[in-house]
């Protein structure tokens, strides 16, 4: 087993999880139902992992796909740990409007 490669994949996926989690949170409002959010999240993680890994690492396509899978698992964990703590856009706007009055 190539431990250095495995560490590089995990490190890249940790960084990528934060990025994709934020991106998905900002774009999930485009869906009328949450039915397809998991598939959307997986696709975003795979696409971002390929682009991110090719841009900043020397990982090849199979390693990029593993990075995307680990990132998907990590982003889901980040979201679940913050569940209930994230404010909706409407709540933030209403709160800001009440402060300005």
C-alpha positions as CSV (number, residue, x, y, z in Angstrom):
1,X,0.0,0.0,0.0
2,X,1.3,3.4,-0.9
3,X,0.9,5.4,2.3
4,X,2.1,8.7,0.9
5,X,-0.4,8.6,-1.9
6,X,-3.2,7.6,0.5
7,X,-2.3,10.5,2.8
8,X,-2.3,12.9,-0.2
9,X,-5.7,11.7,-1.3
10,X,-7.1,12.1,2.2
11,X,-5.5,15.5,2.7
12,X,-6.9,16.7,-0.6
13,X,-10.4,15.4,0.2
14,X,-10.4,17.1,3.6
15,X,-9.7,20.5,2.0
16,X,-12.2,19.7,-0.8
17,X,-14.9,18.7,1.7
18,X,-15.1,22.2,3.1
19,X,-15.3,23.8,-0.3
20,X,-17.9,21.4,-1.7
21,X,-20.0,21.6,1.5
22,X,-20.2,25.4,1.2
23,X,-20.9,25.2,-2.5
24,X,-23.7,22.7,-2.1
25,X,-25.2,24.7,0.8
26,X,-25.4,27.8,-1.4
27,X,-26.8,26.0,-4.4
28,X,-29.2,23.5,-2.9
29,X,-32.0,26.1,-3.0
30,X,-32.2,25.6,-6.7
31,X,-33.9,22.3,-6.1
32,X,-37.6,22.2,-5.3
33,X,-37.3,18.9,-3.5
34,X,-34.5,17.4,-1.5
35,X,-35.0,14.1,-3.4
36,X,-31.9,14.5,-5.6
37,X,-29.6,16.3,-3.2
38,X,-27.4,13.3,-2.4
39,X,-26.8,12.5,-6.1
40,X,-26.2,16.2,-6.7
41,X,-23.7,16.3,-3.8
42,X,-21.9,13.2,-5.2
43,X,-21.6,14.6,-8.7
44,X,-20.4,18.0,-7.4
45,X,-17.8,16.3,-5.2
46,X,-16.5,14.2,-8.1
47,X,-16.4,17.1,-10.5
48,X,-14.7,19.4,-8.0
49,X,-12.2,16.7,-7.0
50,X,-11.1,16.2,-10.6
51,X,-10.7,20.0,-11.2
52,X,-9.1,20.7,-7.8
53,X,-6.8,17.7,-8.0
54,X,-5.6,18.4,-11.5
55,X,-5.0,22.1,-10.6
56,X,-3.2,21.7,-7.3
57,X,-1.8,18.1,-7.2
58,X,-0.3,15.5,-9.4
59,X,-3.1,12.9,-8.8
60,X,-4.3,10.9,-11.8
61,X,-8.0,10.3,-12.7
62,X,-8.5,7.2,-10.5
63,X,-7.0,9.0,-7.5
64,X,-9.2,12.0,-8.2
65,X,-12.3,9.8,-8.2
66,X,-11.2,8.4,-4.8
67,X,-10.7,12.0,-3.6
68,X,-14.2,12.9,-4.7
69,X,-15.7,9.9,-2.9
70,X,-13.8,10.7,0.4
71,X,-14.8,14.3,0.0
72,X,-18.5,13.3,-0.5
73,X,-18.3,11.3,2.7
74,X,-16.5,14.1,4.6
75,X,-18.9,16.9,3.3
76,X,-21.9,14.9,4.4
77,X,-20.4,14.5,7.9
78,X,-19.6,18.2,8.1
79,X,-23.2,19.0,7.1
80,X,-24.7,16.6,9.6
81,X,-22.5,18.0,12.4
82,X,-23.8,21.5,11.6
83,X,-27.4,20.5,11.1
84,X,-29.7,22.8,13.0
85,X,-26.9,25.4,13.4
86,X,-27.1,26.7,9.9
87,X,-29.4,29.6,9.3
88,X,-31.6,29.9,6.3
89,X,-31.2,32.8,3.9
90,X,-34.7,34.0,4.7
91,X,-34.0,34.0,8.4
92,X,-30.8,36.0,7.9
93,X,-32.6,38.6,5.7
94,X,-35.5,39.0,8.2
95,X,-33.1,39.4,11.1
96,X,-31.1,42.1,9.3
97,X,-34.3,43.9,8.2
98,X,-35.5,44.0,11.9
99,X,-32.2,45.4,13.1
100,X,-32.2,48.2,10.5
101,X,-35.7,49.3,11.5
